[in-house]
Amino acid sequence: MIDNALLLAGDIGGTKTTLALYHQGQSPAHPLAQHTFQNSRATDFHQLIERFLQQTKSSPGFACFGIAGPVLGNQAEMTNLDWTISGEDLQQQFHFQQAFLINDLVATTMGAVLLPVADLQTLNIGSPVAGSAVAVLAPGTGLGQSFLTYDGTQFVPHPSEGGHISFAPRDTRQMQLLAHLQQKYAHVSAERVCSGSGLPNLLDFMQTQIPMPPQFTHDLASAIDKTPVIVSTALEALHNNQTNHIALQTVFLFVDILADQAANLALTTMALGGIFLGGGLAPRLAPFINQEHFMTLFTRGIYHDLLQNIPIKIIINPQTATMGAAAYGFQKIATLKNIS
């Protein structure tokens, strides 16, 4: 029997999916049940839902999923996975009253404002303005962006593809970086230089200025994904005080660009309530961030004082998007009840 008091929420990424079951009225931070699946072990998303509902012996009346890809008309084509997900199809197969699909960065942003202090690392305390917008900048595989505005009673999420804006260099080295990447790409977006997929582009550029150690070259050659190798090698160089190591200088360049992109997002959305740094890379970059230097880059231009007062926090809870999908689902269910 369908239980309309239950909500199924989830975070669907390119490699794994987390599903969680909630009872309406409970905190999104405390699901009744939760499980993470490897997407490679399923033929489609429907199969993962079937497994989870069998495990939990539940029949929720509502569902809400954050999806790594643009959502149009309650349907999503996943960016890094050959899955098409339709809210209408999910409703028919699983007898949901409603199945809401949202972008995963919208879900992350909805979850970010619910996080306790323990799930955040503060870069700038600032002075948040009540009722103002908040935004998330998430360097992961790509460069995700989303923001929330406040309508007087609740936060309203807004998706964005701002990671694909043009990269604007801020100094001579970054101008050289842009010129270097223009030889490879017709359009050099922010994502090309400020994401997991963009980090190897920075390393490629840095090789024109700093020699590559043989061991680092060997490690990269045998790696399917170069990004984790660059970050781990940079961390080792940081601990060993090898300040001129190419991996460390590459990550430092990345962090400089990240600070500038965070300021761009803050000004574009007037996120006086705060900026959250999310995505898979942000927590791993924390050891490389010098707070004073980061804030010097963030507070540039004529709006120095305004930017100085914006809180900046790193999200360290990997379940933030799942929590946010639940929060969004609860909000939509409440709206449906008010309409009826």
C-alpha positions in Angstrom: 0.0 0.0 0.0 1.3 3.5 -0.9 2.2 5.5 2.1 1.8 9.3 1.4 3.6 10.1 4.6 6.8 8.8 3.1 9.2 10.6 0.7 12.0 8.9 -1.3 14.9 11.3 -1.9 18.1 10.8 -3.7 21.3 12.2 -5.2 22.1 10.7 -8.6 25.7 11.3 -9.7 27.7 10.1 -12.6 29.2 7.1 -10.8 27.0 6.5 -7.7 23.5 7.1 -6.4 22.4 7.7 -2.8 18.8 7.0 -2.0 17.1 7.8 1.4 13.7 7.3 2.9 12.0 10.0 5.0 8.9 10.5 7.0 7.3 13.8 6.3 8.0 16.2 9.1 11.3 14.8 10.1 14.7 16.5 9.6 16.3 15.9 6.2 19.5 15.2 8.1 18.0 12.0 9.7 16.5 9.6 7.1 14.7 6.4 8.1 17.0 4.4 5.8 19.8 5.3 3.4 21.9 3.4 0.9 24.5 4.2 -1.8 24.6 2.3 -5.0 27.2 2.0 -7.8 25.5 3.0 -11.0 27.6 0.6 -13.0 25.8 -2.3 -11.3 22.4 -1.2 -12.7 21.0 -0.9 -16.2 18.9 2.2 -15.3 17.8 4.3 -12.5 14.5 2.4 -12.1 16.5 -0.7 -11.1 18.1 1.1 -8.2 14.8 2.4 -6.9 13.4 -1.2 -7.1 16.3 -2.5 -5.0 16.0 0.2 -2.4 12.3 -0.2 -2.0 12.7 -3.9 -1.7 15.4 -3.5 1.0 13.3 -1.0 3.0 10.0 -2.8 2.3 8.4 0.6 1.6 6.0 2.2 -0.8 6.5 6.0 -0.6 3.9 8.3 -2.0 6.4 11.0 -3.1 9.9 11.2 -4.5 12.5 13.9 -5.2 15.8 13.4 -6.9 18.8 15.6 -7.5 20.4 14.7 -10.8 23.8 15.5 -12.3 22.5 17.1 -15.4 20.1 19.8 -16.6 16.4 19.1 -15.8 13.8 20.4 -18.3 10.1 19.5 -18.1 10.7 17.2 -15.1 13.0 15.1 -17.3 16.8 14.8 -17.3 19.5 13.6 -19.6 22.4 12.8 -17.3 25.7 14.6 -18.2 28.2 11.7 -17.5 25.9 8.7 -17.7 23.7 7.3 -20.5 20.5 7.5 -18.5 17.4 9.4 -19.3 15.1 10.0 -16.2 11.5 11.1 -16.4 9.4 12.1 -13.5 6.3 11.0 -15.3 7.7 7.5 -16.0 8.8 7.2 -12.3 5.3 8.1 -11.2 3.7 5.5 -13.4 6.0 2.7 -12.5 6.3 3.3 -8.7 2.8 4.8 -8.2 4.2 8.1 -6.8 1.7 10.9 -6.5 4.5 13.2 -7.6 8.1 12.6 -8.5 10.2 15.8 -8.6 13.4 16.1 -10.5 15.9 18.9 -9.8 19.5 19.6 -10.7 22.0 18.2 -8.3 23.4 21.6 -7.5 19.9 22.9 -6.7 19.7 20.0 -4.3 23.2 20.8 -2.8 22.2 24.4 -2.3 18.9 23.4 -0.6 20.9 21.2 1.7 23.7 23.6 2.4 21.5 26.0 4.4 20.5 23.1 6.6 24.0 22.0 7.6 25.2 22.3 11.2 28.5 24.0 12.0 30.3 20.6 12.2 29.6 20.0 8.5 31.2 23.2 7.4 34.7 24.7 7.4 34.6 28.5 7.6 36.9 30.6 5.4 35.2 33.9 6.2 32.8 34.5 9.1 31.5 37.7 7.5 28.2 39.4 8.4 25.3 37.7 6.6 22.3 39.8 5.7 19.1 38.0 6.8 16.8 37.2 3.9 19.5 37.6 1.3 20.5 35.1 -1.4 22.9 32.3 -0.8 24.9 30.5 -3.5 26.9 27.4 -4.0 30.0 27.1 -6.2 30.9 23.4 -6.6 34.1 22.3 -8.4 33.6 18.6 -9.1 33.8 16.9 -12.4 32.4 20.2 -13.7 31.9 23.6 -12.1 28.4 23.6 -10.7 26.6 26.7 -9.6 23.2 27.4 -8.0 21.6 29.9 -5.7 18.7 30.5 -3.4 16.5 33.5 -2.9 14.2 34.1 0.0 10.5 34.9 -0.7 9.6 35.9 2.9 8.6 32.5 4.0 11.0 30.0 2.4 14.1 29.7 0.1 13.4 29.4 -3.6 16.1 27.5 -5.6 17.5 28.7 -8.9 19.5 26.4 -11.2 22.4 27.8 -13.2 24.9 26.8 -15.9 27.2 29.6 -14.8 30.2 27.3 -14.9 30.2 27.7 -18.7 30.7 31.5 -18.7 33.9 32.7 -20.3 37.1 32.5 -18.2 38.3 36.0 -17.4 42.0 36.0 -16.4 42.9 38.4 -13.5 46.7 38.6 -13.9 49.6 38.1 -16.4 49.9 34.3 -15.7 46.2 33.7 -16.1 46.3 35.7 -19.4 49.1 33.3 -20.5 46.9 30.4 -19.4 44.0 31.7 -21.5 46.2 32.1 -24.5 47.5 28.6 -24.0 44.0 27.0 -23.8 42.7 29.0 -26.8 45.0 26.8 -28.9 43.0 23.8 -27.7 39.4 25.0 -27.2 37.2 27.2 -29.3 35.7 28.6 -26.1 37.6 28.6 -22.7 34.9 28.5 -20.0 35.4 28.8 -16.3 34.8 25.1 -16.1 37.9 24.5 -18.3 40.1 25.9 -15.5 38.1 25.4 -12.3 36.9 21.8 -12.1 38.2 18.3 -11.7 38.2 18.0 -15.5 39.9 21.4 -15.8 42.8 20.7 -13.3 44.8 18.7 -15.9 44.5 21.7 -18.3 46.2 23.8 -15.6 49.0 21.2 -15.3 49.4 21.2 -19.0 49.9 25.0 -19.0 52.2 24.9 -15.9 54.5 22.5 -17.8 55.5 25.4 -20.0 56.9 27.1 -16.9 58.0 24.4 -14.4 59.8 21.0 -15.1 58.0 17.8 -14.4 59.6 15.4 -11.9 60.1 11.9 -13.4 58.0 10.1 -10.7 55.1 12.5 -11.2 55.2 12.0 -14.9 55.2 8.2 -14.3 52.2 8.4 -11.9 50.2 10.5 -14.3 50.9 8.2 -17.3 49.5 5.2 -15.4 46.4 7.1 -14.1 43.0 6.8 -15.7 42.0 10.0 -13.9 44.8 12.6 -13.5 43.0 14.9 -11.1 43.4 12.7 -7.9 47.1 12.2 -8.8 47.7 15.9 -9.1 45.9 16.7 -5.8 47.6 13.9 -3.8 51.0 14.8 -5.3 50.4 18.5 -4.4 49.5 17.5 -0.9 52.7 15.5 -0.5 54.7 18.5 -1.8 52.9 20.8 0.6 53.7 18.6 3.6 57.4 18.4 2.4 57.6 22.1 1.9 58.4 21.7 -1.8 56.9 25.0 -2.7 58.1 25.0 -6.4 56.8 21.5 -7.2 54.7 21.7 -10.3 51.7 19.9 -8.8 51.6 22.3 -5.8 51.9 25.3 -8.0 49.1 23.9 -10.3 46.7 23.5 -7.3 47.6 27.0 -6.0 46.7 28.4 -9.4 43.4 26.5 -9.2 42.6 28.0 -5.8 43.3 31.5 -7.1 40.9 31.0 -9.9 38.3 29.5 -7.5 38.5 32.6 -5.3 37.8 34.8 -8.3 34.9 32.6 -9.5 33.4 32.7 -6.0 33.5 36.5 -6.0 31.9 36.6 -9.5 29.1 34.3 -8.3 28.6 36.4 -5.1 28.3 39.6 -7.1 26.1 38.1 -9.8 23.5 36.7 -7.4 24.1 39.3 -4.6 24.6 36.3 -2.2 24.9 38.5 0.9 23.7 35.5 2.9 26.8 33.5 2.1 28.8 31.5 -0.4 29.2 27.7 0.0 32.0 25.8 -1.7 30.8 22.3 -2.5 31.5 19.5 -5.0 33.9 16.7 -4.7 37.0 18.9 -4.9 36.3 21.6 -2.4 37.0 19.6 0.8 40.2 18.2 -0.7 41.4 21.7 -1.6 41.1 23.0 2.0 44.8 22.3 3.0 45.9 24.5 0.0 43.8 27.5 0.9 45.5 30.4 2.7 42.6 32.3 4.1 44.2 35.7 4.0 45.3 35.2 0.4 42.0 33.8 -0.7 40.1 36.7 0.8 42.5 39.2 -0.9 41.5 37.7 -4.2 37.8 37.4 -3.3 37.4 41.0 -2.1 38.7 42.7 -5.3 37.2 45.7 -7.0 35.0 48.5 -6.0 32.8 46.2 -3.9 35.6 45.2 -1.5 33.6 46.0 1.6 30.5 44.2 0.4 32.5 41.1 -0.5 34.4 41.2 2.8 31.1 40.8 4.7 30.0 37.7 2.8 30.4 34.4 4.7 32.3 31.7 2.9 32.1 28.1 4.0 33.4 24.8 2.6 30.8 21.9 2.6 32.4 18.8 4.1 29.2 16.6 4.4 29.0 14.3 1.3 25.3 13.8 1.9 24.3 17.4 1.4 22.6 16.9 -2.0 20.5 14.0 -0.6 19.4 16.2 2.3 18.6 19.0 -0.1 16.5 16.8 -2.3 14.5 15.8 0.7 14.1 19.4 1.8 12.9 20.4 -1.7 10.5 17.5 -1.8 9.0 18.4 1.6 8.6 22.0 0.3 6.8 20.9 -2.8 4.5 18.5 -0.9 3.6 21.3 1.4 2.7 23.5 -1.6 0.5 20.8 -3.1 -1.3 20.4 0.2 -1.9 24.2 0.4 -3.3 24.2 -3.1 -5.7 21.3 -2.4 
